[in-house]
Structures are given as C-alpha cells and as structure tokens.
C-alpha cells in the first residue's frame, strides 16, 4: 500500500484539514502525475453534512474516488487525530496542520455514467427521489422509504382482496338484493332515532303514546313553566310574535288554546316542551349544566341531556354534543308531540322551518314515522301562495317506502 500526501488548505476560516491519501490497490509510482479534484458538500448550514468531502483522482490508467462519510470511509479518522508537519528548510520552522486520511478506491469503469439510462429517464419523479434516498439518504429517510413501500404492497393486497370479496358477494346475491339490503339498513338506522311505534294500535293516539314522549313525572314538572302560556293574553301573543321569542308553530297554537281548563293546561304544557325541544336542537356543544336556563325544570334538563346528546372528549374535558343524527331524533319527537297537539294532522312545512331542516330530510322523517304526506296550503298567518306539506297519522299505517335518495340509487343501478 502506498501513501501519497496531498495538502489542500482552502479557506483558513473553514479550518479545512490537509488530506492524506492512500491507494488501496498498490504503490504509487509517480505521485506528481496524479491529478486530484475535491468536492465539498453544498449543505453548509447542516452541521452533519457540511464537512462531507469527495476526493477524485485520475492517472493515465485508472480513476480513483474516496469520501469521508460513507461505509467505505476510514474509521481511524473518528478514533484519533492526525497532523501534517511542513518543514521550511530555509527558516528551519515547521507548520503543523490538521490532517484527514482518504482511502482511494479504483473505479473499474472508464464510463462513470451507466450505458443504459433509458430506464432511469422513464422513471417518475417519485421513483428518482427514492433512488437518491437509497444512495445518499439518512438512516431515517431509508427507514421511511422501506415503510412506505411495505404499506404500498399491503394496500395493493388489501384492495385486491376487497375487490374480489365484493365481486363474490355481487355474484352470489345480485345487485337488486344488495340494494334492498341497503334500503333495509337505512330504515333500521332511522328507526333508532324515532319514538317507540306501536304498529298494532287501534287508535292514532296509541301509535306514538304520549307517555313515551313525556312521562307522568316530566308532565307534572311542566306545570310551573307552562303557567305563562295558560294565562297568556292576545296582546302578549302579539308581542311574542313581534319579538319571535318562540317558534312559529307554538305562536300560532297559542291563539287557539281551549277554553276548558284541563285541556288548556295540557296543551300549554305540550307547547312549552315542544318549544324547548326546538330551541335545544339549535345547540351543538353544550358546556352549561342547565343549557335551557333556570326556569327549565331539572327533570326536563336531565331528559334533554340524556336522550338527545352524546358524550364527546375534547380539549381534555368531557362535553355533550348534539350530532346531526340526534337532531333528527329531536325532530321526530317534535313531530310526535305536535301530532298529539293538533289531533294527528300537522303542517310539516311549519315545523321544518322552525327546526331549520331541509325539506327532503323532514319528509324522510315523516315517512319513516308512517305519516301520509300530502300537499296543503299554509296555515293561517302564512303565505297563501306557499305550498305546504301536510302530515297525517291515520290507521291503518301506510307501508314504509324507500326515501328519495334510495329510489334514485336504485334507478341508477
């Protein structure tokens, strides 16, 4: 093994060490005839890469290359320090420099660029970047590359398996049967958010029983807050209408309270609770213990929180949330209560506007509750030229049909 010394001082501020060069394949016969080129890393801001160097030398017969950062770099540079002394014969003084040893390896091919570059040129940008990571990337980048490739293989296998399973199911059951299964699943999901329905009832009032909407204890608790409705005057109704302090359905029904004391009290309690339900549906995240105010009885607040909210964890605390599906449940209970108030025939458009729902959503809920939907003019006090949808609960109950979106899906298939 021959050792040739080649000193590159560079910029003194960079403290570039002198380079001691060894050739791994034999002795160097003519050191002065060797041409050297030094390449430095351009990432000067990166403390790990700024000192990386690549040294290239050329002779008449071979080219050599070495670096100080790959697996082929000499380990001795990290185990100890080397120094190079330069003696000035005239003054007798010696200058000492830091030194670094490079082990030159021969390049056995004169052509540094592969002959077949067409495959490389045809690769995508992502594939070219991956090749660079394989050659020059850090350990972390190489691990991330391997992980991404493994995930890609896993996804391909999963997609193939899912596609095959879906094809097998379609072949076994057929498209029509699958569409019917989806429709049944949608109906079952909707029924979860509806009041208990007694299909074998002999009277309309027993289909959605009043006790399933308001228990006797809850109904009794409404006596206090509903007293304001029992004794309300026409002037107060006009003022509340101007202030829009209650929903349109409640304000309209307050004009037609029965004269009979018992019936008047019952209707007032139902209207007060219906108004609370609609206002409660506008909330999204509930942070207060009594979201509907102090006048709302505790048993009613507990009913709202238990039946019409779900618990969620956010920012380190547990909160009550009213999701879109729970708003659908509130709308269903509002419809059921309105049916008892209006003798089982209601203006669905008025309630839809009060609940701020889309018409298609309101009609889906009404049909799921087995109401007969028909067109009707608006109730008194509304636009006469505005077509409203009327919902009627009558026996026998109509057979459930797929919603509009399900019918469209079936038609498309």
BELZI-V176015 format. One record per helix or strand. SS is the DSSP state (@ for helix, = for strand). FROM is the first residue (numbers start at 0). LEN is the number of residues. Records with the same first field share a line. If there is no record, write none. Layout:
BEGIN
SS = FROM-LEN + FROM-LEN
END
This chain:
BEGIN
= = 1-5 + 17-6 + 34-6 + 52-6 + 62-5 + 81-6 + 93-14 + 284-2 + 309-5 + 316-5 + 344-3 + 371-6 + 386-6
@ = 11-3 + 30-3 + 75-4 + 117-5 + 124-12 + 138-35 + 174-17 + 203-3 + 209-4 + 215-15 + 233-10 + 247-9 + 260-21 + 297-11 + 323-18 + 347-8 + 358-10 + 403-9
END
